[in-house]
Amino acid sequence: MSKILSLFFAILSIAFLTAASFSISHSGWLTLLFAVLFVVTAGSGFVVKARLRRKNG
C-alpha cells in the first residue's frame, strides 16, 4: 500500500474517532454512527492492503 493511501485511511479513521468523542455529549446515535464509520474505514483499509499485497505478490 502506498504511503499516501495509508495516510488517507489513517487520517480518516482518526477524524471519525475524534468526531465520535465530541459527539458523546450530544447524541448517542451520532456517536454510534461515527464509531461504525470508523470500523468501516479501518476495515476497508485492511481489505485494500490485503488486495494490493495479493496483486503485487
FIKE-227324 format. One line per field, with one value per residue (C-alpha): residue number from 1; residue in one letter; chain; x, y, z. Coordinates in Angstrom, 3 decimals. Layout:
N
n = c(NUM; ...)
res = c(A; ...)
chain = c(A; ...)
px = c(X; ...)
py = c(Y; ...)
pz = c(Z; ...)
//
This chain:
57
n = c(1; 2; 3; 4; 5; 6; 7; 8; 9; 10; 11; 12; 13; 14; 15; 16; 17; 18; 19; 20; 21; 22; 23; 24; 25; 26; 27; 28; 29; 30; 31; 32; 33; 34; 35; 36; 37; 38; 39; 40; 41; 42; 43; 44; 45; 46; 47; 48; 49; 50; 51; 52; 53; 54; 55; 56; 57)
res = c(M; S; K; I; L; S; L; F; F; A; I; L; S; I; A; F; L; T; A; A; S; F; S; I; S; H; S; G; W; L; T; L; L; F; A; V; L; F; V; V; T; A; G; S; G; F; V; V; K; A; R; L; R; R; K; N; G)
chain = c(A; A; A; A; A; A; A; A; A; A; A; A; A; A; A; A; A; A; A; A; A; A; A; A; A; A; A; A; A; A; A; A; A; A; A; A; A; A; A; A; A; A; A; A; A; A; A; A; A; A; A; A; A; A; A; A; A)
px = c(0.000; 1.372; 2.186; -0.407; -3.161; -2.097; -2.084; -5.572; -7.021; -5.218; -6.406; -9.964; -10.055; -8.720; -11.246; -14.127; -12.828; -12.429; -15.931; -17.261; -15.533; -17.001; -20.466; -20.624; -22.076; -24.587; -26.149; -25.698; -26.887; -24.394; -21.622; -22.688; -22.707; -19.158; -17.969; -19.441; -17.864; -14.509; -14.823; -15.826; -12.925; -10.353; -11.717; -11.677; -8.084; -7.102; -9.035; -7.325; -3.931; -4.566; -5.795; -2.837; -0.427; -2.026; -1.996; 1.670; 2.771)
py = c(0.000; 3.407; 5.886; 8.358; 5.734; 4.647; 8.251; 8.762; 5.819; 6.850; 10.464; 9.457; 6.941; 9.466; 12.031; 9.604; 8.713; 12.390; 13.133; 10.240; 11.560; 15.036; 13.699; 11.631; 14.574; 15.465; 12.297; 8.588; 7.804; 10.193; 8.608; 5.176; 6.405; 7.748; 4.589; 2.443; 4.703; 4.259; 0.469; 0.503; 2.798; 0.782; -2.484; -1.216; -0.087; -3.624; -5.020; -2.666; -3.514; -7.259; -6.959; -4.842; -7.232; -10.233; -8.417; -7.432; -10.811)
pz = c(0.000; -0.875; 1.835; 0.581; 0.709; 4.186; 5.336; 3.878; 5.812; 8.998; 8.875; 8.011; 10.864; 13.365; 12.142; 12.757; 16.231; 17.083; 15.848; 17.933; 21.039; 20.536; 19.841; 23.056; 24.969; 22.243; 20.912; 21.439; 17.939; 16.407; 18.459; 17.251; 13.649; 13.882; 15.607; 12.824; 10.215; 11.960; 11.901; 8.227; 7.326; 9.269; 7.860; 4.302; 4.799; 5.764; 2.790; 0.348; 1.834; 1.502; -2.073; -3.126; -1.424; -3.168; -6.521; -6.249; -4.946)
//
